[in-house]
Amino acid sequence: MSVTRLLARLGRQVLAALAAIGRVAIFAVEAVSHLLRPPFYLKEFWQAVLHIGYFSLPMVGMTALFTGGALALQIYAGGARFSAESVVPSIVAIGMARELGPVLGGLMVAARVASSIAAEIGTMKVTEQIDALTTLSTHPMKYLTMPRVLAATLSVPVLVAVGDSIGIFGGYLVGVNRLGFNGATYLQNTRDFLEFWDIASGLWKGAAFGFIVAVMGCYHGMHSGRGAQGVGRATKSAVVSASVLILATNYLLTEVFFSA
């Protein structure tokens, strides 16, 4: 009997997880469908671009700078065991462009933006502002979700590109000033080994991560519970779910882009 109860509990949890995935998928499809239908709230879109993109630059830049420097130190220490210290410039550039730039940028944006969006929309729901929008014949998905999703999808790749550049520069600073590399040789190795698809794949990942961050923030905000505790849970859930989905999506996209 205990085994039966355990299996029943496990089955309920699996069904609940599948139902949650289905609700999020339907929400994402509905958000995308509104991108193609008027009206378009350009003011809300540009405000979201400013909030998601421009105001996230310092955090993403600082993260990338120290990550690039630490990556150079680690690769040099590991390469020294095999007399392969010369691979530092190329591995730093490829690692930042393919993986660390988009993933760390996406996680930083998730921590800052997903929580902000969920808290803002959740507070609007608690104070019945979303109901007021519906009363005024303004679709909440169109006014609240669509501008944020579009802004995040377009802004995060730009953040990733800036983060890649700063991260590679951080590796350059450490390589030249700490590890004794020649500056011109370091830059030449970076340019010779970094290919176009290394950069493009990171930008595509950034677009996917931005979409995930905005959708999860809006979804949990729209489904926030009542009161301060409900908004707090929605904010926490938005960050956690966005972070996990970013890591899972990164693996899937890496399989698609580089499985050969």
SEFI-697146 format. One record per residue (C-alpha): x, y, z; residue in one letter. Coordinates in steps of 0.25 Angstrom, whole numbers, plus 5000, padded with zeros to 4 digits. Layout:
XYZA ...
***
This chain:
500050005000M 501150105003S 501750074990V 500450104983T 500350234991R 501750274987L 501450244972L 500150324973A 500850444979R 501950434969L 500950424958G 500250554963R 501550624963Q 501850584949V 500450624944L 500550754951A 501850784945A 501350754931L 500150844933A 501050954937A 501950934925I 500650934917G 500151064923R 501451134921V 501551084906A 500151134903I 500551274910F 501751284901A 501051254888V 499951354892E 501051454895A 501651424881V 500351434874S 500151574879H 501451624873L 500751614859L 499451684862R 499251834865P 499151914873P 500651934876F 501052014889Y 502352074884L 502452154897K 502452034906E 503351964896F 504452074897W 504252084912Q 504551934913A 505751944904V 506352044913L 506051964926H 506451824920I 507551864911G 508251994915Y 508051984930F 508651844930S 509951884923L 510751914936P 510451784942M 510651704930V 511951774927G 512551754941M 512151614941T 512851584927A 514051664931L 514351584943F 513951454936T 514851474925G 516051504934G 515751384943A 515651294930L 516951344925A 517651304939L 516951174939Q 517351134925I 518751174927Y 518851094940A 518250974933G 519050984920G 520351004927A 520250854931R 520350814916F 521250934912S 520050994904A 519951134910E 519851194896S 518451144895V 517951244905V 517551354895P 516751264886S 516051184897I 515651314905V 515051374892A 514351244888I 513851214902G 513251354904M 512651364891A 512051224891R 511651194905E 512051294916L 511651424910G 510151374906P 509951294919V 510451384929L 509851504922G 508551434922G 508651394936L 508951534941M 507751584933V 506851484939A 507251524953A 507051664950R 505951674940V 505051544942A 504951584957S 504551734953S 503551694943I 502851594952A 502851684963A 502251804955E 501151724948I 500851644961G 500651774968T 499751824957M 498951694958K 498851704973V 498451854972T 497451814961E 498151904951Q 498051784941I 496551784943D 496451934940A 497251914927L 496251804923T 495151904926T 495752004917L 495751904906S 497251894906T 497751754905H 498751724917P 499551624908M 499651734897K 500051844907Y 500851784917L 501451654912T 501751684897M 502651804898P 503451734909R 503651604901V 504051674889L 504951774896A 505651664903A 505751574891T 506451694883L 507251754895S 507951624901V 508751594888P 509251734889V 509651714903L 510351584900V 511151644889A 511551754898V 511851654909G 512651564899D 513551684896S 513751724910I 514051584914G 515051564903I 515651704908F 515751654922G 516551524917G 517451624909Y 517751704922L 518051584930V 518851514919G 519751634916V 519851694930N 519851574938R 520251454930L 521351524921G 520651514907F 521051604896N 519851694893G 519951694878A 520151544878T 518951524888Y 518051604879L 518551534866Q 518251394872N 516851444877T 516551484863R 517151364856D 516351264864F 515051334866L 514051294855E 512751364851F 511851254856W 512451254869D 511951394871I 510651374863A 510251254872S 510451334884G 509551444879L 508451344875W 508551284889K 508451424895G 507151444887A 506551314893A 506951354907F 506351494906G 505051424901F 505051334913I 505351434923V 504251524919A 503251414917V 503551354931M 503451494937G 502151524931C 501551384933Y 501851384948H 501451534949G 500051504942M 499851384951H 500251444964S 499551414977G 498851514985R 499551604995G 501051624998A 501351484999Q 500751444986G 501651554979V 502851504986G 502651364982R 502351404968A 503651484968T 504451364973K 503851264963S 504151354952A 505651364955V 505751214958V 504951164946S 505651264936A 507051224941S 506751074940V 506151094926L 507351174921I 508251064926L 507450954919A 507251034906T 508751064906N 509050914905Y 507950894895L 508451004886L 509950954888T 509450824883E 508850884871V 509950974867F 511150894870F 510750744870S 511550714858A 
***
